[in-house]
Amino acid sequence: MSNSKPLVLVTGVTGFLGSHIVKLLLEQGFRVRGTARSGKVSSAREAYTQYKESYEVVPIDDLAGGDYTAALQGVGAIIHQAAPLPDREASTEDALNVSVEGNLNILRQGDKAGITKFVFASSWNTLGAERGARPTRVLTDQDWGTITREEAIAAGNPWLTYQAEKLLSERAVWDYVDQHPHIDATTVNPPFLYGPFAPGYRIPEPKLGALGSNAFMYPLLIPSAKPLEWCSRGVDVRDVAQAMINALSVPSNVGRKRMLLTAEWFSWKDAVEYIAVERPALKDRLSVAARDAEPVDFTPFDPSRAKEVLKVEFRPWQVTVLDTVDALVAWENDWKSKGLKFDPPF
């Protein structure tokens, strides 16, 4: 019997989210073609050697201007979650241009190749949530932020640049789709991604930035560190990966498929108290600031439409926190076994 599932092109398969998407697709019987930077193609292939008949990786080094012609041959759907790395561009304007063109490049080339099913990773930042803002109303997938390209360039602030990158690049997707109604697109808008690392994710050097968004949870394991409270608003990376896969089978007649993915939220205080009970060996190394923190209010979000349309189920935050902490400790032990020193800046 032939495999009726489409060949799926997944961009950025060595990333935190991308590696989970690949893992789940292969486990669920899909054929996968992934893209990775040239220097990471070999390691991306080695991660899933047991699926060599169903998995291949091709090099794409330039998201904004790269040629996807060969990568798109025979592809039935695209999951695009690769994004330019922060602070890689010379200016805010360059960063914004690369982010927007990164989405449009694969959208245009996929459309030219006759592909109509696209799933894009965006961010909750496009909804207009403010860091540390007190609730004024519930935000849904109908909300949009208001930051403009000109405001981001004038501010020169990394956080505002990131917000503008996500907002403008997602806007570009929907503008294109509005002009090409045969395209069946979904964007998913999660907050910070936490959880264990998939086999395709490599951390060869003990650097905080190599931990992905789990780097925001690592300060919980440093007594003197003060974690950024607003970064506790997260969702399990495995749930986001599955939601993006589920989007492949959602019909196009359900309205605009812009999906807010948020699980039950928690505070770092909740997290360290739970870790202390469930992982008592770590109790003495937990963040004192997190333990003593005051409650912080955040703008509430409503992910009900994503649950309904994408049929996504979110893990309890306790599961995500423990799995993340266990993964971080495992990487620490691996680095120590190799004689590598990890000295985070806290």
Secondary structure by P-SEA (a helix, b strand, c coil): ccccccbbbbcccccaaaaaaaaaaaaabbbbbbbcccccaaaaaaccccccccbbbbbbcccccccccccccccccccccccccccccccaaaaaaaaaaaaaaaaaaaaaacccbbbbbbccccccccccccccccccccccccccaaaaaaaccaaaaaaaaaaaaaaaaaaaaaaccccbbbbbbbccccccccccccccccccccccccccccccccccccccccccccccaaaaaaaaaaaccccccccccbbbbbcccccaaaaaaaaaaaccccccccccccccccccccccccaaaaaaacccccccaaaaaaaaaaaaaaaaaaaaaacbbbbccc
